[in-house]
Amino acid sequence: MILRKAVLFLAAVVAVTTTTSSPAQVGVYGMFTVDRLSNIASSPVPLPPNSSAAPFGRANTVDPLGGTGGVYYDFLKLGPVKLGADLRGSILTTKRGAYINFNGPGARIYSLLGGVRGVFHTPVNSLKPYLQISAGLGRSDYGLYTGRPASNQPLPNVIYNNFQYEGLAGLDIKLLPILDWRVAEFGYGGLDPFGTYSHNYPIKQVSMGFVFHLP
């Protein structure tokens, strides 16, 4: 009798585990991304040598665009939410720098971010909304000229290292067993420089692209 109860208990555990667990899923994605970097007009980065504030008047925003690529690993199912880890990198540029009267050096943001994500189950299986928090290294020139103290000519750009963070929300739609369309991903975050020129540069972001994953 005891053996029979033990067998029935183990069978029940296996059945529940099989019903509630979900296999881990790996995916890779590529997206077209546009950022808006702001709060540049009040940046503490100094003006180039032998320049005046009037001709070098700063705009408050730049809008670099480019590509984002990444990989995710969803490994834990908690009710209607599947949790996972994400690693991504971005290369974003524009020819328009943060100056009112001229283009300047352009602007650049290079990012390498890691984060956690949650994908939500919906009544429509092909719809996959998700939320994500990411942080890591962001490198940028903020669209600003700089210069050496002994030089009377502005240098094209100096890339500064920053702590970058983002909160993201997006929607994937299943097209094929191994292919999703990332209809849109919206993000908000910022760059906080390491070192001398402490400041906060908020970032608004929108992306779209495609996701390849195991069926």
MARDO-527684 format. One record per residue (C-alpha): residue number from 1; residue in one letter; z, y, x. Coordinates in steps of 0.5 Angstrom, whole numbers. Layout:
REM MARDO-527684
R     k   r       w       v       u
R   NUM   a       Z       Y       X
...
***
This chain:
REM MARDO-527684
R     k   r       w       v       u
R     1   m       0       0       0
R     2   i       2       5       6
R     3   l      -5       3       9
R     4   r      -9       4       3
R     5   k      -5      11       2
R     6   a      -7      13       9
R     7   v     -14      11       9
R     8   l     -15      15       2
R     9   f     -11      21       5
R    10   l     -16      21      11
R    11   a     -22      20       7
R    12   a     -20      26       3
R    13   v     -19      30       9
R    14   v     -26      29      12
R    15   a     -29      30       5
R    16   v     -25      37       5
R    17   t     -27      39      12
R    18   t     -34      37      11
R    19   t     -34      41       5
R    20   t     -31      47       8
R    21   s     -34      47      15
R    22   s     -40      50      17
R    23   p     -44      49      24
R    24   a     -44      54      29
R    25   q     -51      58      29
R    26   v     -54      62      35
R    27   g     -59      67      34
R    28   v     -63      72      38
R    29   y     -66      79      36
R    30   g     -70      85      37
R    31   m     -70      91      34
R    32   f     -73      98      34
R    33   t     -67     103      35
R    34   v     -66     111      34
R    35   d     -60     114      36
R    36   r     -58     121      34
R    37   l     -53     124      40
R    38   s     -49     130      38
R    39   n     -44     135      40
R    40   i     -48     137      47
R    41   a     -47     144      46
R    42   s     -40     144      48
R    43   s     -41     139      53
R    44   p     -37     140      60
R    45   v     -42     138      64
R    46   p     -44     145      68
R    47   l     -50     149      68
R    48   p     -55     148      74
R    49   p     -54     152      80
R    50   n     -57     159      79
R    51   s     -58     158      72
R    52   s     -56     163      66
R    53   a     -53     161      59
R    54   a     -59     164      56
R    55   p     -65     161      58
R    56   f     -61     154      59
R    57   g     -58     155      52
R    58   r     -56     148      49
R    59   a     -58     144      43
R    60   n     -53     140      40
R    61   t     -57     134      39
R    62   v     -62     129      42
R    63   d     -65     123      39
R    64   p     -67     118      44
R    65   l     -71     112      41
R    66   g     -73     105      44
R    67   g     -71      98      43
R    68   t     -65      94      42
R    69   g     -64      86      44
R    70   g     -59      81      43
R    71   v     -56      75      42
R    72   y     -50      72      37
R    73   y     -46      66      36
R    74   d     -43      65      29
R    75   f     -37      60      30
R    76   l     -32      60      25
R    77   k     -32      60      17
R    78   l     -27      63      13
R    79   g     -28      63       6
R    80   p     -34      67       4
R    81   v     -34      70      11
R    82   k     -37      67      18
R    83   l     -35      70      24
R    84   g     -38      71      31
R    85   a     -39      74      37
R    86   d     -45      79      39
R    87   l     -48      81      46
R    88   r     -53      87      46
R    89   g     -57      92      50
R    90   s     -61      98      49
R    91   i     -66     102      52
R    92   l     -67     109      49
R    93   t     -71     115      51
R    94   t     -74     121      49
R    95   k     -78     127      52
R    96   r     -74     132      49
R    97   g     -68     134      52
R    98   a     -62     138      50
R    99   y     -65     145      50
R   100   i     -67     150      45
R   101   n     -72     154      49
R   102   f     -76     148      53
R   103   n     -76     140      53
R   104   g     -72     140      60
R   105   p     -71     133      63
R   106   g     -71     129      56
R   107   a     -65     124      54
R   108   r     -63     117      56
R   109   i     -58     112      53
R   110   y     -57     105      56
R   111   s     -52     101      53
R   112   l     -49      94      54
R   113   l     -44      92      49
R   114   g     -40      86      46
R   115   g     -37      85      40
R   116   v     -35      81      34
R   117   r     -39      80      27
R   118   g     -38      78      20
R   119   v     -43      75      16
R   120   f     -42      75       8
R   121   h     -44      70       3
R   122   t     -48      72      -3
R   123   p     -50      69      -9
R   124   v     -57      70      -7
R   125   n     -57      65       0
R   126   s     -63      69       3
R   127   l     -59      76       3
R   128   k     -54      76       9
R   129   p     -50      83      10
R   130   y     -46      83      16
R   131   l     -41      88      19
R   132   q     -40      89      26
R   133   i     -35      92      32
R   134   s     -38      93      39
R   135   a     -36      96      45
R   136   g     -38      97      52
R   137   l     -42     101      57
R   138   g     -46     106      55
R   139   r     -50     110      61
R   140   s     -53     117      59
R   141   d     -55     124      62
R   142   y     -54     127      55
R   143   g     -61     131      55
R   144   l     -58     135      60
R   145   y     -60     138      67
R   146   t     -55     138      73
R   147   g     -56     140      80
R   148   r     -52     139      87
R   149   p     -48     145      89
R   150   a     -52     147      95
R   151   s     -58     146      91
R   152   n     -62     152      87
R   153   q     -66     147      84
R   154   p     -64     143      78
R   155   l     -65     136      79
R   156   p     -68     132      73
R   157   n     -62     128      71
R   158   v     -55     125      73
R   159   i     -54     118      69
R   160   y     -46     118      67
R   161   n     -42     112      65
R   162   n     -39     112      59
R   163   f     -34     108      54
R   164   q     -39     107      48
R   165   y     -36     104      42
R   166   e     -40     103      35
R   167   g     -38     100      28
R   168   l     -45      97      25
R   169   a     -47      95      18
R   170   g     -53      91      16
R   171   l     -57      87      12
R   172   d     -62      81      14
R   173   i     -67      77       9
R   174   k     -69      70      10
R   175   l     -76      69      11
R   176   l     -77      62      14
R   177   p     -72      57      16
R   178   i     -72      60      23
R   179   l     -73      67      22
R   180   d     -70      73      18
R   181   w     -72      80      17
R   182   r     -67      85      19
R   183   v     -68      90      14
R   184   a     -64      96      17
R   185   e     -58      96      21
R   186   f     -53     103      21
R   187   g     -48     105      26
R   188   y     -43     110      28
R   189   g     -40     111      34
R   190   g     -39     115      41
R   191   l     -40     116      48
R   192   d     -33     118      52
R   193   p     -35     119      59
R   194   f     -31     116      65
R   195   g     -28     121      70
R   196   t     -29     128      71
R   197   y     -32     131      64
R   198   s     -28     128      59
R   199   h     -31     129      52
R   200   n     -34     126      46
R   201   y     -41     125      44
R   202   p     -42     122      37
R   203   i     -47     117      36
R   204   k     -51     116      29
R   205   q     -56     110      29
R   206   v     -61     106      25
R   207   s     -65     100      27
R   208   m     -69      95      24
R   209   g     -72      88      27
R   210   f     -73      81      27
R   211   v     -68      75      28
R   212   f     -69      68      31
R   213   h     -64      63      30
R   214   l     -63      55      29
R   215   p     -65      53      22
***
